Amino acid sequence: MTRNAMIGAVGAWLLAGACVAPLQAAEPLHPLANPSLYEQQGHLSRVNTATGAVTISGKVYRANARTIVFIADGKGGMRKGLTLADIPENVEVSFATGADGTITQIFAGSLLLPVPR
């Protein structure tokens, strides 16, 4: 392999890696892999799917179509929910909010433990 061919191959490899990295960054962080992301916790009492309002421990939060939902299955496992409507009411939740206060990820169930302070 000539020097120019080798440089071209390395350049193509680096370019391919740069194109794949943003796709991987968009994957949601699994709650058990990164529990510190879910530091806020409370009791979810109401979900209004029409407005995106979620009431947790008496406080109303906003969620949107980009909010990532995980739900404990009651058997020690979990599944990814498709929408806020998949979250049962009257359940304990752990969640993360963005800078604007919108819920970015929410986990319904009791697989997560509070983060020690």
HUNORVEN-V538687 format. One record per residue. N is the residue number from 1. RES is the residue in three letters. SS is DSSP state (H for helix, E for strand, - for the rest). PHI is phi in degrees with one decimal (none if undefined). BURIAL is # if it has 9 or more other C-alpha atoms within 8 Angstrom, else .. Layout:
<<N/RES/SS/PHI/BURIAL> <N/RES/SS/PHI/BURIAL>>
//
This chain:
<<1/MET/-/none/.> <2/THR/-/-76.4/.> <3/ARG/H/-61.6/.> <4/ASN/H/-64.1/.> <5/ALA/H/-66.8/.> <6/MET/H/-67.0/#> <7/ILE/H/-63.4/.> <8/GLY/H/-63.5/.> <9/ALA/H/-65.9/.> <10/VAL/H/-64.7/.> <11/GLY/H/-62.6/.> <12/ALA/H/-64.7/.> <13/TRP/H/-63.3/.> <14/LEU/H/-64.5/.> <15/LEU/H/-64.1/.> <16/ALA/H/-63.3/.> <17/GLY/H/-64.5/.> <18/ALA/H/-67.9/.> <19/CYS/H/-76.2/.> <20/VAL/H/-81.2/.> <21/ALA/H/-56.6/.> <22/PRO/H/-63.7/.> <23/LEU/H/-67.4/.> <24/GLN/H/-70.8/.> <25/ALA/H/-66.9/.> <26/ALA/-/-79.0/.> <27/GLU/-/-65.7/.> <28/PRO/-/-68.5/.> <29/LEU/-/-81.7/.> <30/HIS/-/-63.8/.> <31/PRO/-/-58.1/#> <32/LEU/-/-78.3/.> <33/ALA/-/-80.0/.> <34/ASN/-/-143.0/#> <35/PRO/H/-65.1/#> <36/SER/H/-66.8/.> <37/LEU/H/-67.4/.> <38/TYR/H/-106.0/#> <39/GLU/-/-72.0/#> <40/GLN/E/-83.9/.> <41/GLN/E/-139.7/#> <42/GLY/E/177.2/#> <43/HIS/E/-106.1/#> <44/LEU/E/-79.3/#> <45/SER/E/-109.1/#> <46/ARG/E/-156.5/#> <47/VAL/E/-126.5/#> <48/ASN/E/-107.2/.> <49/THR/-/-69.8/.> <50/ALA/-/-69.5/.> <51/THR/-/-105.2/.> <52/GLY/-/81.7/#> <53/ALA/E/-83.3/#> <54/VAL/E/-126.4/#> <55/THR/E/-98.1/#> <56/ILE/E/-124.8/#> <57/SER/-/50.6/.> <58/GLY/-/83.5/.> <59/LYS/E/-106.4/.> <60/VAL/E/-91.7/.> <61/TYR/E/-115.5/#> <62/ARG/E/-105.6/#> <63/ALA/-/-133.0/#> <64/ASN/-/-145.1/.> <65/ALA/-/-64.6/.> <66/ARG/-/-88.5/.> <67/THR/-/-65.9/#> <68/ILE/E/-92.1/#> <69/VAL/E/-117.1/#> <70/PHE/E/-121.3/#> <71/ILE/E/-133.8/#> <72/ALA/E/-70.3/#> <73/ASP/-/-92.3/#> <74/GLY/-/82.8/.> <75/LYS/-/-120.0/.> <76/GLY/-/91.0/.> <77/GLY/-/-117.6/.> <78/MET/E/-149.5/#> <79/ARG/E/-136.1/.> <80/LYS/E/-91.2/.> <81/GLY/E/-80.8/#> <82/LEU/-/-87.4/.> <83/THR/-/-142.7/#> <84/LEU/H/-62.3/#> <85/ALA/H/-63.5/.> <86/ASP/H/-74.9/.> <87/ILE/-/-81.6/#> <88/PRO/-/-71.1/.> <89/GLU/-/-79.5/.> <90/ASN/-/58.6/.> <91/VAL/E/-137.5/#> <92/GLU/E/-75.6/#> <93/VAL/E/-132.4/#> <94/SER/E/-122.0/#> <95/PHE/E/-152.2/#> <96/ALA/E/-127.4/#> <97/THR/E/-120.3/#> <98/GLY/-/-85.2/.> <99/ALA/-/-61.5/.> <100/ASP/-/-89.1/.> <101/GLY/-/89.7/.> <102/THR/-/-74.5/#> <103/ILE/E/-68.6/#> <104/THR/E/-95.2/#> <105/GLN/E/-143.7/#> <106/ILE/E/-140.4/#> <107/PHE/E/-122.2/#> <108/ALA/E/-99.4/#> <109/GLY/-/134.6/#> <110/SER/-/-127.4/.> <111/LEU/-/-81.3/.> <112/LEU/-/-95.2/#> <113/LEU/-/-105.5/.> <114/PRO/-/-58.4/.> <115/VAL/-/-75.0/.> <116/PRO/-/-62.0/.> <117/ARG/-/-113.9/.>>
//
